[in-house]
């Protein structure tokens, strides 16, 4: 199989991919065409069907596995496929394992590292919160390991939520060593729990799209509610500590316009926001550069980074 990350401009593909997205559109001249996103475990690529009513273009829907024949070109710094022939394939014509994007790191090894942070929390109340989610709740742990951290912006792959959370924890570990004013247990518990709502905000792969709860509430509110529910189960949990933990979760996007109900008011909330933002943006750059292949040209405007970007010159 020719995986998407290996595709280069000028190549012709003739293989099976997952149709992640499909929508009809019209050109400026009023000519109909189809916008398609193809996916395999290495990533996604935009595709177009410029002649949707031509011979060889069979009916298919979003989330179908499709056999595609087409040409790879470049448009505004990104690769794109012009689909010439396409048909829906049957079970047995493809291996589903080839179509789920997966973290490049070993999931079980990452989880062992995460448990090191969980087991290192000394405060008995915060320890109970962390261990409830990451040790005791077997179903949550299973979902957490499998979930992505986003639909498309960063860490949008199996194990992405775990990889992102572990990276945020490691950045917080550096902050703790550098800035002794930080409450280590509070920061680590907040880092562990800051994105737990994403387990329910996004549906499982291969769909990986927003659920109704995710659309209506979002992972920040959902995560805060999950933590609040567990806190109420712990006898004697200090109210001030409970509010500080929930505040860190509510403020971890940093700004109201970025979806945080509150702006950071505690130093731990500031540190968590910086760690979360750093990992999200660095991973975004990493994924863009990987998709760009060998090109050193400008890669276009990125919404998260709010800038036109390119690789550093060698």
Phi, psi and omega in degrees: 000139177268107183283153186300321183295343180266352184292145180226153180304136178095350180279158171248132178255151176208079189206180181258134178223164174273130175278101183281333186204145177208130179209137177284146179212176181226136177288171178300335180270006178084015182267129182287146173208174181241130169271128182226144169242123178262146183223144161222189186291347181265352179150197180231162176213139176289146179218155178229143168248100186281339179235072187296342182256011183276165177299139178095351177259095181274165179289137173203163183235168175301138182078008171277153169270130188229141172274123187240134167241125183192176183248139181266127177228181179240136179221119180051044174083000181235148179286150181211145180253131171263109186279125179260324178219144179204141175212151174287136181259163181263162174303141183099344178268359182208160175253113184305332181297340180280355190242002177256116176295132187232147176305144178285351181258153180292123186296316181293324177294318178299320182291325175298320177295318178298319179296334175299321176290318180302311184287346180271355181285121187270325181300123187297328181286313179293325178299319180295323178296310182297316183289331176301310184285316193258358177233309190278324185272090187298321181293319177298315181302316180299314179293319182299317180295327186271341190283155170269168177264351181195163176289318184208338191291308179206150180053038181273057183211165178301129184085000183294321179294319177295314181300315180296314181298318179295320178297318178298319178299318181292324175294319177296325177299320176295317180300319181299318180290325184277330186231092184297347179291345182285139172277104187302312183296319179295316182295316180294320179295319178295319179296318178299321189261356191297330182242018183296336178296341180292339176302328181249347177287324183247141177284163182291160175293151009275354183294307179047055181231169184291133174281171175300315179298320179296319179293319186280325188245317183085157188291334181292309178295317181297318179295320178296320178295319179299316179294317180299320178297319180289322178302320181293343178273351184258112184297131175079011181298123184299130183299318181297317179295320178300315180292326178293318178295314180294325178298317180300320179292314182295333186257007192287348172274353168087319185230149180300321182288348177261010173102358178279127177295334179227149171274151183302129178240351178244151181297327177294325177293322176298313180298317180295319178299315179296317181295315180297315182293319179300310183294321180298315183286321178294320178293323177301313178299315181302314182290323178296315180296321179296317180292332182284344179067229185272354185294141175246017179280168173296140190255004177096171183285134175247128185296317182294320183272345180054044182199153167282134189232160171206169177288153175293141179293147181281000000 
